[in-house]
Amino acid sequence: MSMKSELKSVSKFLSLVLRHQPDAIGLNLDPNGWATIDELIRCAGQHGRRLTLELIEQTVAENDKQRFTFNDDRTKIRANQGHSVEIELGLEPQQPPEILYHGTATRFVESIRETGLNSGERQHVHMSLDQQNMLAVGNRHGKPVLLSIRSGDMWRAGHLFYFSKNGVWLTDAVPVEFIEFPTG
């Protein structure tokens, strides 16, 4: 396996166990989503997945989406966002830009028109200033469509926003009245 494909494989594995199924390998996450590196390596090994600190560090450093972060002394790791397991990221609410973007697939637009954007299996709705990134997200689920979110208006109406370490804006849900749908 090439180093690039090995790093991609490790990234997918870390996403699975740090965001969605830590119990699949018997890994414990603290309430803030942190796993100790030693326990991660040990649990992965017990389930046939060889990890080393160096491999984890290289995966974190080279992950283009900056999905993971270490604590200050590099003894713990966590996913920056995208969790389906209940954790508290410890992010402080921040005022968002006036407009943010959310990428989805055209097949979800009618449902979104009825109920707004909800976090689904994740803890938060993800948005960004980066339109291309959000279109790429939509493309993973079908024909992409970009929704404009009037996040400034939401903030003034009392909705909370959080900014994750990898540049993604998070909120609990987006009511339909704050969503601008593309025409045509």
C-alpha positions as CSV (number, residue, x, y, z in Angstrom):
1,M,0.0,0.0,0.0
2,S,1.4,3.4,-0.9
3,M,1.9,5.9,1.9
4,K,-0.9,8.2,0.5
5,S,-3.4,5.3,0.5
6,E,-2.3,4.2,4.0
7,L,-2.8,7.7,5.4
8,K,-6.3,7.8,3.7
9,S,-7.1,4.5,5.3
10,V,-5.9,5.6,8.7
11,S,-7.9,8.9,8.4
12,K,-11.1,6.9,7.6
13,F,-10.4,4.6,10.6
14,L,-9.8,7.6,12.9
15,S,-13.1,9.2,11.6
16,L,-15.0,6.1,12.4
17,V,-13.7,5.5,15.9
18,L,-13.4,9.2,17.0
19,R,-16.6,10.5,15.4
20,H,-19.1,7.6,15.3
21,Q,-18.2,4.2,16.8
22,P,-15.5,4.3,19.5
23,D,-17.1,1.2,21.0
24,A,-16.4,-0.7,17.8
25,I,-12.8,-1.1,19.1
26,G,-13.6,-0.7,22.9
27,L,-12.2,2.9,22.9
28,N,-13.4,5.4,25.5
29,L,-13.9,9.0,24.6
30,D,-14.1,11.6,27.5
31,P,-17.1,13.9,27.5
32,N,-15.2,16.3,25.2
33,G,-14.4,13.6,22.7
34,W,-10.8,13.1,23.6
35,A,-9.1,9.7,23.3
36,T,-5.7,9.0,24.8
37,I,-3.2,8.1,22.1
38,D,-2.0,5.0,24.0
39,E,-5.5,3.6,24.4
40,L,-6.3,4.3,20.7
41,I,-3.1,2.4,19.6
42,R,-3.8,-0.4,22.0
43,C,-7.5,-0.8,21.1
44,A,-6.8,-0.6,17.4
45,G,-4.2,-3.3,17.7
46,Q,-6.5,-5.6,19.5
47,H,-8.9,-5.2,16.6
48,G,-6.2,-5.9,13.9
49,R,-5.4,-2.3,13.1
50,R,-1.7,-1.4,13.6
51,L,-1.2,2.2,14.5
52,T,1.9,4.1,15.7
53,L,2.2,7.6,17.1
54,E,4.2,8.6,14.0
55,L,1.5,7.3,11.7
56,I,-1.2,9.1,13.6
57,E,0.8,12.3,13.7
58,Q,1.4,12.1,9.9
59,T,-2.3,11.5,9.3
60,V,-3.3,14.5,11.4
61,A,-0.6,16.8,9.8
62,E,-1.5,15.8,6.2
63,N,-5.3,15.6,6.4
64,D,-6.5,18.3,4.0
65,K,-9.7,18.8,5.9
66,Q,-8.0,19.1,9.3
67,R,-10.4,16.6,10.8
68,F,-8.4,15.8,13.9
69,T,-6.5,17.7,16.6
70,F,-4.1,16.8,19.4
71,N,-4.1,18.2,22.9
72,D,-1.1,20.4,23.8
73,D,1.2,17.6,24.9
74,R,0.1,15.2,22.1
75,T,-1.2,12.5,24.6
76,K,-4.8,12.8,23.3
77,I,-6.6,13.2,20.0
78,R,-10.1,14.0,19.0
79,A,-12.1,14.8,15.9
80,N,-12.8,18.5,15.3
81,Q,-16.4,18.0,14.4
82,G,-18.9,15.7,12.6
83,H,-19.6,13.5,15.6
84,S,-22.7,11.3,15.8
85,V,-21.7,10.3,19.3
86,E,-22.7,12.8,22.0
87,I,-19.7,14.9,23.0
88,E,-19.1,18.5,24.1
89,L,-16.6,20.2,21.8
90,G,-16.0,23.0,24.4
91,L,-16.4,25.6,21.7
92,E,-17.6,29.1,22.7
93,P,-20.5,30.6,20.7
94,Q,-19.2,33.1,18.1
95,Q,-20.9,35.6,15.9
96,P,-20.9,34.2,12.3
97,P,-20.4,36.0,9.1
98,E,-23.6,37.4,7.6
99,I,-23.9,34.6,5.0
100,L,-22.6,31.0,5.2
101,Y,-23.1,28.2,2.8
102,H,-24.3,24.6,3.1
103,G,-23.8,22.0,0.5
104,T,-26.4,19.3,0.0
105,A,-27.8,17.2,-2.8
106,T,-30.8,18.2,-5.0
107,R,-32.8,15.2,-3.7
108,F,-32.9,16.7,-0.2
109,V,-34.0,20.2,-1.2
110,E,-37.8,19.6,-1.0
111,S,-37.4,18.1,2.5
112,I,-35.2,21.1,3.5
113,R,-37.9,23.5,2.2
114,E,-40.4,21.9,4.6
115,T,-38.3,21.3,7.7
116,G,-35.2,23.5,7.4
117,L,-31.7,22.0,8.0
118,N,-31.4,19.6,10.9
119,S,-28.2,17.9,12.1
120,G,-29.6,14.4,11.3
121,E,-27.2,11.8,12.7
122,R,-24.5,14.4,13.5
123,Q,-24.6,16.8,16.4
124,H,-24.6,20.0,14.2
125,V,-25.4,21.4,10.8
126,H,-22.1,22.2,9.0
127,M,-21.6,25.5,7.1
128,S,-18.7,27.4,5.6
129,L,-17.6,30.6,3.8
130,D,-15.9,28.3,1.3
131,Q,-18.5,27.6,-1.5
132,Q,-16.4,25.1,-3.3
133,N,-15.9,23.0,-0.2
134,M,-19.6,23.0,0.5
135,L,-20.4,22.0,-3.2
136,A,-17.9,19.1,-2.8
137,V,-19.9,18.1,0.3
138,G,-23.1,18.1,-1.6
139,N,-21.5,16.2,-4.4
140,R,-20.8,13.3,-2.0
141,H,-24.6,12.8,-1.7
142,G,-25.8,13.3,-5.3
143,K,-26.2,16.2,-7.6
144,P,-24.9,19.1,-5.5
145,V,-26.7,22.3,-4.6
146,L,-25.5,25.2,-2.6
147,L,-27.8,26.8,0.0
148,S,-27.1,30.3,1.3
149,I,-27.7,30.6,5.0
150,R,-28.6,34.1,6.5
151,S,-26.4,33.3,9.5
152,G,-26.2,36.9,10.6
153,D,-30.0,37.1,10.9
154,M,-30.0,33.8,12.7
155,W,-27.4,35.1,15.2
156,R,-29.5,38.2,15.9
157,A,-32.6,36.0,16.4
158,G,-30.8,34.1,19.2
159,H,-29.3,31.1,17.4
160,L,-25.9,30.0,18.5
161,F,-23.0,29.4,16.2
162,Y,-19.6,27.7,16.8
163,F,-16.4,27.8,14.8
164,S,-14.4,24.6,14.7
165,K,-10.7,24.4,14.5
166,N,-10.9,23.3,10.8
167,G,-12.8,26.3,9.7
168,V,-16.3,24.9,9.7
169,W,-19.2,26.8,11.2
170,L,-21.6,24.7,13.3
171,T,-25.2,25.3,14.6
172,D,-27.9,23.0,15.9
173,A,-30.4,23.6,13.1
174,V,-31.3,26.2,10.5
175,P,-35.0,27.1,10.3
176,V,-36.3,27.3,6.7
177,E,-36.9,31.1,6.9
178,F,-33.1,31.7,7.1
179,I,-32.3,29.6,4.0
180,E,-32.0,31.1,0.5
181,F,-32.6,28.4,-2.1
182,P,-31.1,28.6,-5.6
183,T,-33.6,29.5,-8.3
184,G,-34.1,27.6,-11.5
